[in-house]
């Protein structure tokens, strides 16, 4: 899989062709009357010709907003076929295969975590889509001027593709990962995944790829990562890392606890919201942190630039997706949140997505940066991104924002510690699903 040498041209051409690309995808499903999308459009009284004329008159994003208000959307549960699609009193049958895009299907696989309930969702990606993703990564590295220095990856081994995928992508971009730190080193149950990961890395190395074997972290000890960064800093290297928000926060905590100098290092983080509390901890250690907004279901949604140094703000990845929102009373208390919905606008997207709910809230607005992405044509940004999921047990309900404040602020203020020291785990009890609070052993907190 070769990287197009003109990465900016790849992104620019995709932006220029957003409308014809979207219409190509929409035409495939609207031409099949029994397709769920065709039925949604029919209930809304919108034909393909109406769609074309609406986009020509109002633009793509405004037209998608209007369709959203007319009921042309899928909630996350409808998309995952966990609940029935009903519009205008009409039941619209659907299966996960209905969303597949033949051109976007390929040998690369991604899986949702399944934490939203139900089975994990598999997403198949084509090499064409992967090459497009590499072009975006190339532009991001150029934006941060980070094509040199030491790079490390914080990511699990198989069956998760995060760690190995990061190493492969970085090798193809010409900025290979120097050290791959992986969780689960002391877990004897995953020996077969460790063996498989090693075998794949060996095969890739024989083929010329510059990919390190994983260095396993024991338990919750991220001090080897902090020590590696401090050592490379002393040697004159600027260290960049990528990983989950919580993993980078643990690295920051380890550096602070051990008095290690890791100032000047930087991190691209994903997988969860970069809350103010976690940002404060990470930056206190000397790490400059930038969030990437992506999901396994929907791919890349937002990218950071060097000017986005507060909150969790990102540029909307307009070359590949359109983002819309609608007010939803998700919690049933009369107060609404802006539920984000994604639409695919590249012909090789893994799935045909038209106003599909992501499961997050956020605030969209124009962006006014002078950066690589804005110069290419990214004109909008999204911030204050948060999941609106909830946990219910024994007649009580806690919502995601409340849980985050409880785990990252309230409990550490009362018992000491920092973000990541208090975690909730859902387990199956004898007669019901139970939620267990786990506390880092170094806090020595007894039951209260």
Secondary structure, DSSP 8 states (H G I E B T S, - for coil): ----S-HHHHHHHHHHTHHHHHHHHHHHHHTSTTSHHHHHHHHTT--HHHHHHHHHHH-HHHHHHHHHHTT--B-HHHHTTSS-EEETTEEE---GGGGB-GGG--SEEEE---TTSSS--EEEE-HHHHHHHHHHHHHHHHHTT-SSSEEEEE---TT--HHHHHHHHHHHTT---SEEEES-TT-GGGHHHHHHHHHHHHHHHHTT-----EEE--TT--HHHHHHHHHHHHTT--EEEEEEHHHHHHHHHHHHHHT---TT-EEEEESS---HHHHHHHHHTT-EEEE-EEETTTEEEEE--TT--STT-EEE-TTTEEEEEEEE-TTSSS--EEEEEEEE-STT-SB--SSEEEEEEEEEEE----SHHHHHT--EEEEEEEE--EEEETTEEEEHHHHHHIIIIIHHHHH---TTSEEEEEEE-SSSEEEEEEE-GGG-----
